[in-house]
Amino acid sequence: MGHHAMNIGARLDESARESSLLLLVAQSRDVDAFRSLFEIFAPRLRAFVGRNAGAALVEDIVQETFVNVWRKANLYNPERASAATWIYTIARNARIDLLRKTFRPEVDANDPALVPEPAEPAFEQISRDQEDVRLKRALSALPAEQHEVLRLAYFADMAHGDIAAHLNLPLGTVKSRIRLALRRIRLEFGEEP
């Protein structure tokens, strides 16, 4: 009995420590507290999402989760959930989003089943032009090495492996530069990365 009670007590202490680390991140952007949270939760999250995802996807989900933990820490309310529950919820959402992006089928533009779009109203054209200006601005603000891989991937339509060979870089470096560049552009557009 006494041993069981001690375990519950230890778990409550641990939970309280996790909550206080998360609150430190929320209130004062405490990098050490954030690092501690990462050390506590990254291995658990890898096990949690790793059951049905490849290793690269697991790392993406863990990274994405912690980017969101950092950005949304101020939304954490310790009265509504433990730090663990809150972080797992973010991980679950990151996993769903990344799986959706990874497995979304590509559209074949030459498919005759695709009917041409009707002409768009003028205000939509204006807002699209404004978005183009913002996109160009966001692209020009990227570090040169991120801009280059994005240009090759999206405008020259090169495969990631070809970009790696072309720039003499490891494939992982190419992929992470593309991911970082896209994240910066999404932020510029005020979207959740």
N, C-alpha and C positions, 0 to 999 in steps of 0.2 A: 504493500500500500504506500509506504513512505517513499519508496523508489519511484513509483508511478507519479506521485504528486510532484516529486522533484523534477521529473521529465517535463511535466506540464509547465512547471515554474520556469524551467530553462527555456522552453519553447516560447513562453510569454515574454521572457527577457529578450530573447533573440528577435521576436516580432517587434517589440518596443524599440530595439536598437535599429532594426531595418526602417521602421517608420521615422525614427528621428534622423537617420541618414537622408532619407528622402525629403524630409522637411528642410534639412540644411541645404540641399540642392535647390529646393523651391525658393527658400527665403534669401539665401546669399550666394547662389550659384557656386557652392562649395565643391571644388574639383576633387579634393581628397575624399569627401563623402561619396561623390559620384563614382570614383574609382573603387571604393569599398563595396558599393552596391553592385558594380560590375563583377567584382571578384566573387561576391556571394551568389549572384543570380545567373551569371553567364553559363557556368557549368550546369545548373539546374535547367536553364532554358534550352541548352543544347540537347539535354536528355529529353526534355518535354517535347520539342519540335522534331527531334532527330528520328523519332519512331517511323515517320513516313515521309522523309525528305532527304535528298542527297546532301553530302557534306557542304558543298558550295552554297546551296540554298539555306542550310541551317545557319551558316555564318552570316549570310545576308539578313536572315530573320533576326538573329541576335543583334547585329549592328543596327538594323532598322529600329528594333525595340528600344535600344539604348539612346539612339538619336531622339526618339519620341519621349523617352523618360526624361531626358535633359530638357527638351523643349516644353513639355507639358507638366513638369513637376509642380508648377504653381496651381494646377487643377486638382492635385491630390488632396483628398480630405480624409485624415486618419480616423474620423468618426464614422465614415461610411465603409471603409475597407482597410484591410491590412496592406502594408506595402507589397507583400507577396501577391495578394489577389490582384491589386492594381497593376503590377508589372506583368503578371501572367495574362491579364486581359489585353494589355497593349501588345504582348507577344502574339496572342491568338489573332488579333486584328492584323498585325504585320504579316503573319503567316498567310492569312486568307488573301490579303492584298497581293503579296508576292506570288502566291500560287496562281492567282487570277491572271496576273501579268505574264507569268511564265508560260501558262498553258492556253492563253487566249490564241485561237487560231488566226493565222495571217489571212488577210483578205486578198484574193486574187483580183486585181484591177481589171483584168481582161475577161472576167467571168460575164458572159452575156446576161446572166440573171440579174446583174446589177443595173438598175434603171438609173439614167442620169438624174442628178438632183435638180429640182426646180430652181429657177433663178432666185437668188436670195434678196430680201428687202434691203433697201439702201442703208438703213441703220446697222444691219448686220455686217454689211460690207465695210462700213466705217469702223465698227468695233474690231473687225478682223484686221483692217489696216493698222489700227492702233496696237493690236496684239503683235503684228509683224514687227512694228517699230520696237516694241518692248522686247521681243525675242532677239532682234538684232543687237539691241543694247545689252541684253543678258549674255549673249554669245561673246560680244566683244569684251565683256568684263571678266570672262573666264581666264585662268592662267593659260599661257600658250600651249602647254602640253595637253591640257584637257580640251582646249578648243580644237587642236589638231586631230585627236582621236575621234571627237564628235563629228568633225567635218568629214573625215574618211568614212565613218560608220553610216552617217545619215545622208550626206550630200554626194559622196562618191560611191555610196552603197557597197562598201567593202565588208567582207566577213571579218569577225574579230581576229580569227587566226591570220588572215591576210594582212590586217593592220599590224599585228605583232611582228610578222616577218618584214613588212615594209619599213617599220620604225626600229626594227631590231630590239624589240622589247619582249619580256615574258608575257604570255597571254593573260595571266592574272593581273598584271599591271595595266594592260589595255582595258580589261573589264572594270577594274576599280576606278580608273580615270573616267571612263564613260559614266559609271554610276555616280561618281562625285559631281561630274559636270551636270548630269540630269537633275541631281538633287538641288544644285545651286540654281538652275533655271526654274525648277518648280517653286523654290522659295521666292524667287524674283516675281513669280506670278501669284504669290500668296497662297499656293496650294500646299496641302499637307504632303511632305515628301514621303 
